[in-house]
Amino acid sequence: MKAYSATDIGRKRKINQDYVFASESPVGNLSNLFVVADGMGGHNAGDFASSHAVQTLVKEIAEDQNINAIKIMRHAIEAANTEIVAKAHTDPTLAGMGTTMVLTTVVGEYAYVANVGDSRLYLISDEIRQVTEDHSLVQEMVRIGELAPEDARNHPDKNIITRAIGAEEEVEADFFDIELRPGSIILMCSDGLSNMVEDERIREIIHTEDKSLEEKGQELVREANQNGGKDNIAIVLIEP
C-alpha cells in the first residue's frame, strides 16, 4: 500500500480549516486509517472543529475492542460528534462550529467507507466514480428532481450542507463497502478540490503514468489553485 496526503490553504482563505489523517499502519483493530475533514465556523472554530474531531475519532478507534470495521467507525464518529457538540456548548467562541468527515480503511480487496457532509471519496480506475453521496442542499435538490445534475456544480447554495459532525446532538453517517480492482486508486478530498476541478480532469491527473502518487497529489492541489483556489484543499490518495 502507498498513500499520500496534503492540505493547502488555497488562494482566497486566511485560515486552513481542512484537516487530514493518514496512517498506513494499524490504528486499533483497523489495518490502516485515512480521514479528511473540512471544518466550518467563525474565527478559529472551523479549524478546531476539524482537527479536534479527527483527533477524537482516531483516539476512539485506537481504543475500540470491536473487530467489525463499520461498527468501529460508527462508534468513533458518534464519539467525535458528542465531543464537538460539548465543546461548542462550553466555549462561546466555538458556538456553531462543525465539520464534514470522510474516512476509510482498506481490508484486503475491500475498502470500508463512512462520510458525513460533502467531503468525498472517489474510486478511480479507467473511470472515476464518486462513492460517497454529498449531504448538501443542492444534492437533495438533485435527488428529488428539482435540479439537474449539470446545474448543481455552479448553484449558489452548493456550499450549504445538511449533515455535519457537531451540528446536532446525534449524527447520521453513511457507510459503504467497495471492492478494489487491481490498479484502482482511492481519492478522498474536501470540496476545495471537487468544486475546483472537474471529475474527468481529476481522473486524467491520476492516470498520468510517469508520475508518482505524491506528484499526482501535488498536481491536483496545483490544478485547484490554478482554477481559483476559492477554498482550502485537502486530499488523500491511496494505492491499495
C-alpha positions in Angstrom: 0.0 0.0 0.0 1.1 3.6 -0.8 -0.6 6.8 0.4 -0.1 10.5 0.0 -1.9 13.2 1.9 -1.8 17.0 1.8 -3.7 20.2 2.7 -3.4 23.6 1.2 -4.9 26.9 2.3 -5.9 27.8 -1.3 -5.8 31.3 -2.7 -8.7 33.0 -1.0 -8.9 31.9 2.6 -6.9 33.2 5.6 -7.3 30.1 7.7 -6.9 26.4 6.8 -10.0 24.6 8.2 -9.2 21.3 6.4 -7.5 18.5 8.3 -6.2 15.1 7.1 -5.0 12.0 8.9 -3.3 9.2 7.1 -1.9 6.0 8.6 -0.8 3.1 6.5 -0.1 1.1 9.7 -2.8 -0.2 12.1 -4.9 2.1 14.3 -6.5 -0.1 17.0 -8.1 -3.0 15.2 -8.2 -1.3 11.9 -5.4 -2.2 9.5 -5.0 1.4 8.4 -7.0 4.6 8.6 -7.4 7.7 6.3 -9.6 10.7 7.2 -10.4 14.1 5.5 -12.3 16.7 7.5 -13.5 20.2 6.4 -14.3 22.5 9.3 -16.8 25.3 9.5 -17.4 28.1 11.9 -16.2 31.7 12.6 -12.7 32.8 13.6 -10.7 29.7 14.7 -13.7 27.4 15.3 -13.6 25.7 11.9 -10.0 24.6 12.1 -10.5 23.5 15.7 -13.6 21.5 14.8 -11.9 19.6 12.0 -8.7 18.9 13.9 -10.3 18.0 17.3 -13.0 15.9 15.7 -10.4 13.8 13.8 -8.1 13.5 16.8 -11.1 12.3 18.9 -12.1 9.9 16.2 -8.5 8.4 16.0 -8.3 8.1 19.8 -11.7 6.2 19.9 -10.7 3.9 17.1 -7.3 3.1 18.8 -9.2 2.1 22.0 -12.1 0.2 20.4 -12.0 -3.5 21.1 -14.6 -4.3 18.3 -13.4 -6.2 15.3 -16.1 -5.0 12.8 -14.7 -2.1 10.8 -18.1 -0.4 10.3 -19.0 -0.6 14.0 -15.6 0.8 14.9 -16.1 3.7 12.5 -19.7 4.3 13.6 -18.8 4.4 17.3 -15.9 6.8 16.6 -18.0 9.2 14.5 -20.6 9.3 17.3 -17.9 10.0 19.9 -16.4 12.8 17.8 -19.9 14.3 17.3 -20.6 14.2 21.0 -17.2 15.9 21.8 -17.7 18.7 19.2 -21.2 19.4 20.5 -19.9 19.5 24.1 -17.0 21.8 23.2 -19.4 24.2 21.4 -21.7 24.3 24.4 -19.0 25.1 26.9 -16.9 27.7 24.9 -18.9 30.6 23.3 -16.1 31.2 20.8 -16.7 27.8 19.3 -20.5 28.0 19.1 -21.9 26.9 15.8 -18.8 25.0 14.7 -18.9 21.7 12.9 -17.0 19.7 10.3 -17.5 17.3 7.5 -15.7 13.9 7.7 -15.0 11.1 5.3 -12.9 8.1 6.4 -11.8 4.8 5.0 -9.9 1.7 6.0 -8.6 -0.9 3.4 -9.0 -4.5 4.3 -7.7 -6.9 1.7 -9.6 -6.3 -1.5 -12.2 -4.1 0.1 -12.4 -0.6 1.4 -14.9 0.4 4.1 -16.0 4.0 3.9 -18.0 6.4 6.1 -19.0 10.0 5.5 -20.9 12.9 7.0 -21.2 16.1 4.9 -19.9 16.8 1.4 -16.2 15.7 1.6 -15.9 12.9 -0.9 -14.3 9.6 -1.6 -13.8 8.6 -5.3 -12.7 5.3 -6.7 -10.6 5.8 -9.8 -9.6 3.2 -12.4 -10.4 3.5 -16.1 -13.3 5.7 -14.9 -13.9 7.9 -11.9 -16.8 7.0 -9.6 -17.9 9.1 -6.6 -18.7 6.5 -3.9 -20.0 8.8 -1.2 -23.1 10.9 -1.5 -22.9 14.6 -0.6 -25.1 15.6 2.4 -25.9 19.0 0.9 -28.9 21.1 0.0 -28.0 21.1 -3.7 -27.6 17.3 -3.8 -31.0 16.9 -2.1 -32.5 19.0 -4.8 -30.9 16.8 -7.4 -32.2 13.7 -5.7 -35.8 14.8 -5.7 -35.6 16.1 -9.3 -35.7 19.9 -8.6 -32.3 20.4 -10.1 -30.4 18.9 -13.0 -27.0 17.3 -12.0 -25.2 19.5 -14.5 -26.6 22.6 -12.8 -25.5 21.6 -9.3 -21.9 22.5 -9.7 -22.4 26.2 -10.0 -25.6 26.6 -7.9 -25.3 29.5 -5.4 -26.3 27.2 -2.5 -23.8 24.5 -3.3 -21.9 25.0 0.0 -24.9 24.5 2.3 -24.5 21.1 3.9 -27.3 19.2 5.6 -25.3 17.0 7.9 -22.1 17.7 9.8 -20.2 16.5 12.9 -21.3 18.8 15.7 -24.4 20.1 14.0 -26.9 18.1 16.1 -26.8 16.1 19.3 -26.9 12.9 17.2 -25.2 12.3 13.9 -26.1 10.1 11.0 -23.3 8.8 8.8 -23.5 6.9 5.6 -21.4 3.7 5.2 -20.2 1.9 2.1 -18.0 -1.0 1.2 -16.3 -1.1 -2.2 -14.4 -3.8 -4.0 -10.9 -2.7 -5.1 -9.8 -3.9 -8.5 -6.1 -4.1 -9.4 -4.8 -0.7 -10.4 -7.5 1.3 -8.8 -6.8 4.4 -6.7 -8.8 5.9 -3.9 -9.1 9.7 -3.7 -10.5 11.4 -0.6 -11.0 15.2 -0.8 -12.7 18.2 0.6 -14.9 20.4 -1.6 -11.9 22.7 -2.2 -10.8 20.2 -4.7 -14.1 18.8 -6.1 -15.6 22.3 -6.6 -12.5 23.5 -8.4 -11.5 20.5 -10.6 -13.9 18.5 -12.8 -14.1 14.8 -12.1 -12.8 13.9 -15.5 -9.8 16.2 -15.1 -9.1 14.5 -11.7 -9.2 11.1 -13.5 -6.7 12.4 -16.1 -4.3 13.6 -13.5 -4.5 10.3 -11.5 -3.9 8.3 -14.7 -0.7 10.1 -15.6 1.6 7.0 -15.8 5.0 8.6 -15.4 4.3 10.4 -12.1 4.4 9.1 -8.5 1.4 9.2 -6.2 2.9 12.3 -4.5 3.4 14.1 -7.8 -0.2 13.3 -8.7 -1.4 14.7 -5.4 0.6 17.8 -5.8 -0.8 18.3 -9.3 -4.4 18.0 -8.0 -3.7 20.8 -5.5 -2.0 22.9 -8.1 -4.9 22.5 -10.5 -7.4 23.5 -7.8 -5.4 26.7 -7.1 -5.0 27.4 -10.8 -8.7 27.2 -11.2 -9.3 29.8 -8.5 -8.4 28.1 -5.2 -11.5 29.5 -3.6 -11.4 27.2 -0.6 -8.9 25.1 1.4 -7.9 21.9 -0.3 -7.5 18.6 1.3 -6.6 15.3 -0.4 -5.7 11.7 0.5 -4.6 9.4 -2.3 -4.4 5.6 -1.6 -2.9 3.0 -3.9 -4.0 -0.3 -2.2 
